């Protein structure tokens, strides 16, 4: 029984290392892509700023020659595009910093893979030898049951890892929602107010939420990876809310900008974050259901093993 518990623990640990190794591979790809995009965004940011400055100096006659439309409208568009470029640049710079740190952590974890595999393989071979020595006539069936148990434990660990990431994402999302609700109550997003402390508080709340959003972005990407692993052998496709996580920050910025220009209050961004929370809650329920299914399967396989041994040992 002690050996069985050790094997199950090692299977869980080894599966976790394999998942970490896969995530590390994807993380390195994202780091390389982000470094490349950051260089492009630096050029875009400079270009958009130059466009804003150019419009400020245009005369009326030059304006008609160069632009079809209203100067004020075009000026606002250029300012919005510059704002988006700056936000995107800040996002990628911070994201890169967080990803490089995460890479260092994962590399330390993955370094244990070979040693863990050797220990697990040794214990699995020892288990097969003991089964052959004690239950030679039941050897094939018992080894098959153990393989099914091992596979189910591995699948259960995948669900467990995904559940940890989803729960972490939900905590960060709740923090963002709370901060945006505080800012919403002050009604000073994109409009002038008489009390000078109000815009300061709103800016403080939104800035804090923005910092959390960059952590949440990476957590949602990690969750997508985890869910891909959970459903890798499933005939069902990952449902659309998971795919939406890839565009979290783009949507978040669009809603912030829309609220500033149109609503002048944090309305659509709050609705978006609350909708995202509903999706995360649904994912957590799905993972709970999968975990329960794996637990029942494990109980059934373990009981089957016990019954086979009892029946055959008791037989004359």
C-alpha positions as CSV (number, residue, x, y, z in Angstrom):
1,X,0.0,0.0,0.0
2,X,2.9,2.3,0.9
3,X,4.5,1.5,-2.5
4,X,1.3,2.2,-4.3
5,X,0.9,5.6,-2.6
6,X,4.5,6.5,-3.5
7,X,4.0,5.6,-7.1
8,X,0.8,7.6,-7.4
9,X,2.5,10.6,-5.9
10,X,5.4,10.3,-8.3
11,X,3.1,9.9,-11.3
12,X,1.4,13.2,-10.2
13,X,4.8,14.9,-9.8
14,X,6.1,13.6,-13.1
15,X,2.9,14.6,-15.0
16,X,3.2,18.1,-13.5
17,X,6.8,18.3,-14.7
18,X,5.8,17.3,-18.2
19,X,3.1,20.0,-18.2
20,X,5.6,22.5,-17.0
21,X,8.0,21.5,-19.8
22,X,5.3,22.0,-22.4
23,X,4.4,25.3,-20.9
24,X,8.0,26.4,-20.9
25,X,8.3,25.6,-24.6
26,X,5.3,27.7,-25.4
27,X,6.5,30.5,-23.0
28,X,9.9,30.7,-24.8
29,X,8.0,31.0,-28.1
30,X,5.9,33.8,-26.6
31,X,8.9,35.6,-25.3
32,X,10.6,35.6,-28.7
33,X,7.4,36.8,-30.3
34,X,6.9,39.5,-27.7
35,X,10.5,40.8,-28.1
36,X,10.0,41.1,-31.8
37,X,6.6,42.8,-31.4
38,X,8.0,45.2,-28.8
39,X,10.5,46.5,-31.4
40,X,7.7,47.0,-33.9
41,X,5.6,48.8,-31.3
42,X,8.4,51.2,-30.5
43,X,8.3,52.3,-34.1
44,X,4.5,52.5,-34.1
45,X,4.5,54.6,-30.9
46,X,6.9,57.1,-32.4
47,X,5.0,57.3,-35.6
48,X,1.6,57.9,-33.9
49,X,3.2,60.6,-31.7
50,X,4.6,62.3,-34.8
51,X,1.1,62.2,-36.4
52,X,-0.4,63.9,-33.4
53,X,2.2,66.6,-33.4
54,X,1.9,67.1,-37.1
55,X,-1.9,67.7,-36.9
56,X,-1.4,70.3,-34.1
57,X,0.7,72.5,-36.6
58,X,-1.5,72.1,-39.7
59,X,-3.0,75.2,-41.2
60,X,-6.5,75.2,-42.6
61,X,-5.4,75.2,-46.2
62,X,-2.8,72.4,-45.6
63,X,-5.4,70.4,-43.7
64,X,-7.8,70.4,-46.7
65,X,-4.9,69.3,-49.0
66,X,-3.8,66.5,-46.7
67,X,-6.9,65.2,-45.0
68,X,-10.4,64.6,-46.0
69,X,-12.4,65.3,-42.9
70,X,-12.6,67.5,-39.9
71,X,-9.3,68.5,-38.2
72,X,-10.7,68.1,-34.7
73,X,-12.1,64.6,-35.5
74,X,-8.9,63.5,-37.1
75,X,-6.9,64.9,-34.2
76,X,-9.0,62.9,-31.8
77,X,-8.5,59.8,-33.9
78,X,-4.7,60.3,-33.9
79,X,-4.7,60.9,-30.2
80,X,-6.7,57.7,-29.6
81,X,-4.3,55.7,-31.9
82,X,-1.3,57.1,-30.1
83,X,-2.9,56.2,-26.7
84,X,-3.5,52.6,-28.0
85,X,0.1,52.4,-29.2
86,X,1.5,53.6,-25.8
87,X,-0.8,51.2,-23.9
88,X,0.2,48.3,-26.1
89,X,3.9,49.1,-25.7
90,X,3.6,49.3,-21.9
91,X,1.6,46.0,-21.9
92,X,4.2,44.2,-24.0
93,X,7.2,45.5,-22.0
94,X,5.6,44.5,-18.7
95,X,4.5,41.2,-20.1
96,X,8.0,40.4,-21.3
97,X,9.4,41.1,-17.8
98,X,6.8,38.8,-16.2
99,X,7.4,36.0,-18.8
100,X,11.2,36.1,-18.4
101,X,10.8,35.7,-14.6
102,X,8.3,32.8,-15.1
103,X,10.8,31.2,-17.5
104,X,13.5,31.1,-14.8
105,X,11.0,29.5,-12.3
106,X,9.9,26.9,-14.8
107,X,13.5,26.0,-15.8
108,X,14.3,25.3,-12.2
109,X,11.3,23.0,-11.9
110,X,11.9,21.2,-15.2
111,X,15.4,20.4,-14.2
112,X,14.0,17.7,-11.9
113,X,12.4,15.8,-14.7
114,X,15.1,13.2,-15.5
115,X,15.6,12.3,-11.8
116,X,11.9,12.0,-11.2
117,X,11.4,9.8,-14.3
118,X,14.2,7.5,-13.3
119,X,12.8,7.0,-9.8
120,X,9.3,6.5,-11.2
121,X,10.4,4.0,-13.8
122,X,12.3,2.0,-11.2
123,X,9.3,1.8,-8.9
124,X,7.0,0.8,-11.8
125,X,9.4,-2.1,-12.7
126,X,9.6,-3.1,-9.1
127,X,5.8,-3.2,-8.9
128,X,5.5,-5.4,-12.0
129,X,8.1,-7.8,-10.6
130,X,6.2,-8.1,-7.3
131,X,2.9,-8.7,-9.1
132,X,4.6,-11.5,-11.2
133,X,5.9,-13.1,-8.0
134,X,2.7,-13.0,-6.0
135,X,0.0,-13.3,-8.7
136,X,1.6,-14.9,-11.7
137,X,-1.7,-16.1,-13.2
138,X,-3.2,-12.7,-12.7
139,X,-0.2,-10.8,-13.9
140,X,-1.5,-9.5,-17.2
141,X,-4.8,-8.3,-15.9
142,X,-3.4,-6.6,-12.8
143,X,-0.7,-4.8,-14.8
144,X,-3.4,-3.6,-17.2
145,X,-5.5,-2.3,-14.3
146,X,-2.4,-0.5,-12.8
147,X,-1.7,1.1,-16.2
148,X,-5.3,2.4,-16.3
149,X,-5.0,3.7,-12.8
150,X,-1.7,5.4,-13.7
151,X,-3.2,7.1,-16.8
152,X,-6.2,8.3,-14.8
153,X,-4.0,9.7,-12.1
154,X,-2.1,11.6,-14.8
155,X,-5.3,12.9,-16.3
156,X,-6.5,13.9,-12.8
157,X,-3.3,15.8,-12.2
158,X,-3.8,17.8,-15.5
159,X,-7.3,18.8,-14.2
160,X,-5.8,19.7,-10.9
161,X,-3.1,22.0,-12.5
162,X,-5.8,23.7,-14.7
163,X,-8.0,24.2,-11.6
164,X,-5.1,26.0,-9.8
165,X,-4.5,28.3,-12.7
166,X,-8.3,29.0,-13.2
167,X,-8.7,29.8,-9.5
168,X,-5.7,32.2,-9.6
169,X,-7.2,33.9,-12.7
170,X,-10.5,34.3,-10.9
171,X,-8.9,35.9,-7.8
172,X,-7.1,38.5,-10.1
173,X,-10.2,39.1,-12.0
174,X,-12.2,39.8,-8.8
175,X,-9.5,42.3,-7.8
176,X,-9.8,44.1,-11.1
177,X,-13.6,44.2,-10.9
178,X,-13.5,45.6,-7.3
179,X,-11.1,48.4,-8.4
180,X,-13.2,49.3,-11.5
181,X,-16.3,49.4,-9.3
182,X,-14.7,51.8,-7.0
183,X,-13.7,54.0,-9.9
184,X,-17.2,53.6,-11.4
185,X,-18.8,54.9,-8.2
186,X,-16.8,58.2,-8.5
187,X,-18.1,58.9,-12.1
188,X,-15.0,60.6,-13.3
189,X,-13.8,58.6,-16.3
190,X,-13.3,60.9,-19.3
191,X,-15.1,63.9,-17.9
192,X,-14.3,67.0,-15.8
193,X,-15.3,67.1,-12.1
194,X,-15.0,69.9,-9.6
195,X,-13.5,67.9,-6.7
196,X,-9.7,67.6,-7.5
197,X,-9.3,64.4,-5.5
198,X,-11.8,62.5,-7.5
199,X,-9.8,62.1,-10.8
200,X,-6.8,61.2,-8.7
201,X,-8.7,58.3,-7.0
202,X,-10.1,57.1,-10.3
203,X,-6.7,57.2,-11.9
204,X,-5.2,55.3,-8.9
205,X,-7.9,52.6,-9.1
206,X,-7.6,52.1,-12.9
207,X,-3.8,52.0,-12.7
208,X,-3.9,49.3,-10.0
209,X,-6.4,47.4,-12.1
210,X,-4.1,47.8,-15.2
211,X,-1.1,46.3,-13.3
212,X,-3.2,43.3,-12.3
213,X,-4.5,43.0,-15.9
214,X,-1.0,42.3,-17.2
215,X,-0.6,39.5,-14.7
216,X,-4.1,38.2,-15.6
217,X,-3.2,38.2,-19.2
218,X,-0.4,35.7,-18.6
219,X,-2.6,33.6,-16.3
220,X,-5.3,33.4,-18.9
221,X,-2.8,32.3,-21.6
222,X,-1.5,29.7,-19.1
223,X,-5.0,28.5,-18.5
224,X,-5.6,28.1,-22.2
225,X,-2.5,25.9,-22.4
226,X,-3.7,23.9,-19.4
227,X,-7.2,23.4,-20.9
228,X,-5.6,22.3,-24.2
229,X,-3.8,19.6,-22.2
230,X,-6.9,18.6,-20.3
231,X,-8.9,18.2,-23.5
232,X,-6.0,16.9,-25.7
233,X,-7.5,13.4,-26.0
234,X,-11.1,14.5,-26.0
235,X,-13.3,14.4,-29.1
236,X,-14.8,17.7,-28.0
237,X,-13.2,21.1,-29.0
238,X,-12.4,23.7,-26.5
239,X,-15.3,26.1,-26.3
240,X,-15.0,29.7,-27.5
241,X,-14.5,31.5,-24.1
242,X,-11.1,29.8,-23.9
243,X,-10.1,31.2,-27.3
244,X,-11.3,34.6,-26.2
245,X,-8.6,34.7,-23.5
246,X,-6.0,35.2,-26.3
247,X,-7.4,38.6,-26.9
248,X,-8.1,39.7,-23.3
249,X,-6.0,42.8,-23.3
250,X,-7.1,44.0,-26.7
251,X,-10.8,43.9,-25.6
252,X,-9.9,45.4,-22.2
253,X,-8.3,48.4,-23.8
254,X,-11.1,48.9,-26.4
255,X,-13.6,49.0,-23.5
256,X,-11.6,51.5,-21.5
257,X,-11.3,53.7,-24.5
258,X,-14.9,53.4,-25.4
259,X,-15.9,54.3,-21.8
260,X,-13.7,57.4,-21.9
261,X,-14.9,58.7,-25.2
262,X,-18.6,57.6,-25.2
263,X,-19.8,56.6,-21.8
264,X,-17.6,58.9,-19.7
265,X,-18.0,56.3,-17.0
266,X,-16.6,52.8,-16.6
267,X,-19.6,50.8,-17.9
268,X,-18.6,48.5,-20.8
269,X,-15.3,47.6,-19.2
270,X,-17.1,46.4,-16.1
271,X,-19.6,44.4,-18.1
272,X,-16.7,42.8,-20.0
273,X,-14.9,41.8,-16.8
274,X,-18.0,40.4,-15.2
275,X,-18.8,38.4,-18.4
276,X,-15.2,37.1,-18.2
277,X,-15.8,36.1,-14.6
278,X,-18.9,34.1,-15.7
279,X,-16.8,32.2,-18.2
280,X,-14.1,31.4,-15.6
281,X,-16.8,30.2,-13.2
282,X,-18.1,27.9,-15.9
283,X,-14.6,26.6,-16.5
284,X,-14.1,25.9,-12.8
285,X,-17.4,23.9,-12.8
286,X,-16.3,21.9,-15.8
287,X,-13.0,21.1,-14.1
288,X,-14.8,20.1,-10.9
289,X,-17.0,17.7,-12.9
290,X,-14.0,16.2,-14.7
291,X,-12.1,15.8,-11.4
292,X,-15.1,14.0,-9.9
293,X,-15.3,11.7,-13.0
294,X,-11.6,10.8,-12.6
295,X,-12.0,10.2,-8.9
296,X,-15.0,7.8,-9.5
297,X,-13.0,5.9,-12.2
298,X,-10.0,5.5,-9.8
299,X,-12.3,4.1,-7.1
300,X,-13.8,1.7,-9.6
301,X,-10.4,0.5,-10.8
302,X,-9.0,0.1,-7.3
303,X,-12.0,-1.9,-6.3
304,X,-11.8,-4.1,-9.4
305,X,-8.2,-4.9,-8.5
306,X,-9.2,-5.8,-4.9
307,X,-12.1,-8.0,-6.2
308,X,-9.9,-9.8,-8.7
309,X,-7.3,-10.7,-6.1
310,X,-9.9,-11.7,-3.5
311,X,-11.8,-13.9,-5.9
312,X,-8.8,-15.7,-7.3
313,X,-6.9,-16.1,-4.0
314,X,-10.1,-17.5,-2.3
315,X,-10.7,-19.9,-5.2
316,X,-9.5,-23.5,-4.5
